[in-house]
Amino acid sequence: MGSSTRSGRRRAAVVIVLLAVGTAALGAGRGAAPASASAGRPVVISCADDGGRAYISYDAGGAPLMNRCPHSVLFGVTVAPPSTSMLDQVAGELGSATAPAALNTASTYVPWGSCAAASTQCALNLFSPGTAYNMAQIAAAGATPVLSWEPWNSQCQTAACEAWYSDAAIAAGHFDGSDDPNNLSGIKGFAFQVAQWHQPVFIRLADEMNGYWAPWGTQGTAACDFEQGRCPNEFGITNQPSSFVAMWDHVRSIFAAEGATNVTWIWNPNVGASDGITADYPGNAEVDVVGLDGYNYAAREGVPWRSAASVLQPSLDVLRDLAPTKPEWIGETATSEPAPVETAAGEGKAGWITHLGTDLLNGSWSHVVGFSYYDIAGNDFMPFDCGTNGTVGGVDYRCDGSPGRAPPDPGALASMRSLVATLQQ
């Protein structure tokens, strides 16, 4: 995955969700009994209870659990912004006005910081489900929120600014903050507010950690002799896999101390070399769901068209060997529009989506509980629909075939609608 596309895609998604961030504590004081996380949602206990459809259930602490069925997997989207109206529109496009499709999950991204600091650390954004994170709006649409919570400052302009967010610094407690309801801050304050929200949420902490395109990434940008030490990532930070694991464990321990039992933790690498994936794994005791990101970058010059299986299968096999008891979830996937040479060969987005569905229902993918499609236009990506995108927050998400973008495959929405109907029948 190229660094320019990754950085641009992530920054574009982040700017949409950086709205006003509340700082007041949610609900009663620390230690209040959690409300039922499944309030307003059916708690399905087996595939037979809901016509064989994949479902999300809840454990005793109110944390969400992903469950697939023999002929059905979970379906989710990443959209910008993840508002109730936006998600309702997607559900209607994929179903009908009278019988909209069910969105099991909806994903969004939030950085730890968002201040225009040149070289200093800024305060962590605190959890505010009704504003900056749109968690409440996702829940109102009937989906379970997936929060990609990323340890960086999205407005940093210098390496010195980004260097504050090294894995080792987080593990050492530099961002712990306070859970005092009158002075919430840092990881403790964030975890406290998540606990007080009482609703189920998946958190993808520091996703794609096995890459070089994020401050928490453990891989270097340039070829170097790893026997002489690791290389710095795109932000000039040299993270050891052991530091990433220590950071992960430290953050989880804070959430546990704050009573945030409503969180399910998704460890989510990017497709890539197996050694980069396995070295960053915190261990089965610290991971609830194993995620994976992978895209078909066919629009890039010199990059051939690749099916979902060819993109994802090698790393899915690695994950299965690494964590055989954990559910696997495809946290981000999508395909760009085909280039003219691929169109001439009969390749297209509609066919790619159809084949993805075939792979998901294949017996060899029986451990994959579901997927989330990256339904945002921009960079190399085009969504499966055009109705849910526009110019938002100064970022152009128009799906109109404007200069530099291929026109959308007209069959993509129909193909996704057919796939979702198959998954939910």
CORMO-V344603 format. One record per pair of residues at least 6 apart in sequence whose ideal C-beta (glycine too) atoms are under 7 Angstrom apart, sorted by the first residue. I is the first residue (numbers start at 1). J is the second residue. Records with the same first field share a line. If there is no record, write none. Layout:
I=J, J
This chain:
1=211, 213, 270
3=212, 213, 234
5=379, 380
6=213
7=213
8=379
9=378, 379
10=109
11=154
12=378, 395
13=80, 109, 376
14=109, 111, 154
15=393, 395
16=80, 81, 392, 393, 395
17=81, 108, 109, 110, 132, 133, 134
18=114, 132
19=131, 132
20=131, 132
21=125, 126, 128, 131, 132
22=126, 128, 131
23=126, 184
25=181, 184, 192, 193, 196
26=193, 196, 197
27=196
29=181
30=179, 192
31=259
34=62, 198, 261, 262
35=198
37=58, 62, 198, 199, 200, 262
38=58
43=57, 58
44=50, 55, 57
45=57
47=69
52=69, 71, 72
53=69, 72, 424
54=67, 68, 69, 72, 73, 74, 104, 369, 370
55=67
56=64, 65, 66, 67, 104, 144
57=65, 67
58=64, 65, 200
59=65
61=261, 262
62=198, 200, 261, 262
63=200, 261, 262, 263, 264
64=144, 200, 202, 264
65=264
66=74, 289, 327, 329, 369, 370
67=369
68=74, 369, 370
71=361
72=423, 424
73=360, 368, 369, 370, 371, 423
74=104, 105, 369, 370
75=103, 104, 370, 371, 420, 423
76=103, 104, 105, 106, 107, 143, 146, 370, 372
77=90, 103, 106, 372, 373, 375
78=107, 332, 372, 374, 375, 376
79=86, 87, 90, 106, 375, 376, 388
80=376, 392, 397
81=134, 392
82=106, 108, 134, 137, 138
83=134, 137
84=137, 140, 141
86=388
87=103, 106, 138, 141, 143
88=141
89=387, 388
90=103, 375, 388
91=100, 101, 103
92=100
93=385, 387, 413
94=101, 416, 417, 420
95=101
101=420, 424
102=142, 424
103=141, 142, 143
104=143, 144, 370
105=143, 144, 146, 372
106=138, 141, 143, 145, 146
107=146, 148, 372
108=133, 134, 147, 148
109=148, 150
110=125, 132, 133, 147, 149, 150
111=150, 152, 153, 154
112=124, 125, 150, 151, 152, 165
113=122, 123, 124, 125, 153
114=125, 153, 154, 155
115=122, 153, 155
116=155
117=153, 156, 161
118=157, 158, 161
119=158, 160, 161
120=161
121=164
122=153
123=185
124=175, 177, 185, 186, 187, 190
125=132
126=184, 189, 190, 193
127=133, 190, 193, 194
129=135, 136, 197
130=136
133=147
135=145, 201
138=145
139=145, 199
144=200, 202
145=201, 202
146=202, 204, 372
147=201, 202, 203
148=204, 207
149=203, 204, 205
150=206, 214
151=165, 170, 206, 215, 216
152=162, 165, 214, 215
153=161, 162, 165
156=162
159=235, 236
162=215, 235, 236, 237
163=236, 237
165=215, 216
166=237, 239
167=216, 239, 243, 244, 247
168=243
170=247, 250
171=243, 246, 247, 250
175=186, 187
176=186, 187, 188, 254
177=185, 186, 187, 188, 189
178=184, 185, 186, 188, 189
179=188, 189, 192, 258
184=192, 193
187=251, 254
188=254, 258
191=254, 255, 258, 260
192=258
194=201, 260, 263
195=258, 259, 260, 262
198=262
199=262
200=262
201=262, 263
202=264, 266
203=263, 265, 266
204=266, 268, 291, 331
205=248, 251, 265
206=216
207=268, 293, 331
208=214, 268, 269, 270, 293
209=216, 217, 218, 244, 269, 280
210=218, 219, 269, 270, 272, 276, 277, 280
211=217, 219, 270
212=219, 220, 221, 233, 234
213=234
215=235, 237
216=239, 244
217=233, 239
218=239, 240, 241, 244, 280
219=233, 276
220=230, 231, 232, 233
221=231, 233, 234
222=231
224=231
230=238, 240
231=238
232=238
233=239
241=279, 280
244=280
245=280, 282
248=282, 286
249=282, 286
252=265, 286
255=263
264=288, 289
265=287, 288
266=288, 289, 291, 329, 331
267=281, 282, 287, 290, 291
268=291, 292, 293, 331
269=277, 280, 292
270=293, 294
271=292, 293, 294, 311, 312, 315
272=315
274=318
277=315, 318, 322
278=318, 322
281=322
284=323, 325, 326
287=323, 326
289=326, 327, 329
290=319, 323, 326, 328
291=329, 331
292=312, 315, 316, 319, 328, 330, 331
293=331, 332
294=311, 312, 315, 333
295=311, 333, 334, 335
296=305, 306, 311, 335, 336, 352
297=303, 336, 380
298=305, 335, 336, 338, 339, 342
299=336, 337, 339, 380, 406
300=380
305=338, 342, 347
307=352, 355
308=333, 352, 355, 356, 359
309=359
312=330
316=328, 368
319=328
320=367
327=369
328=367, 368, 369
329=369, 370
330=368, 371, 372
331=372
332=372, 374
333=371, 373, 374
334=373, 374, 381
335=349, 352
336=380, 381, 382
337=349, 382, 406, 408, 409
338=347, 348
348=409, 411
349=382, 409, 412
350=409, 411, 412, 414, 415
353=384, 412, 415, 416, 419
354=415, 419
357=419, 422
359=365
360=368, 371
373=384
374=381
375=383, 384, 385, 388
376=383, 389, 397
377=383, 389, 397, 398, 399
378=397
382=399, 406, 408
383=389, 399
384=412, 413, 416
385=413
386=399, 408
389=397, 398, 399
390=397, 398
391=397, 398
399=408
401=407
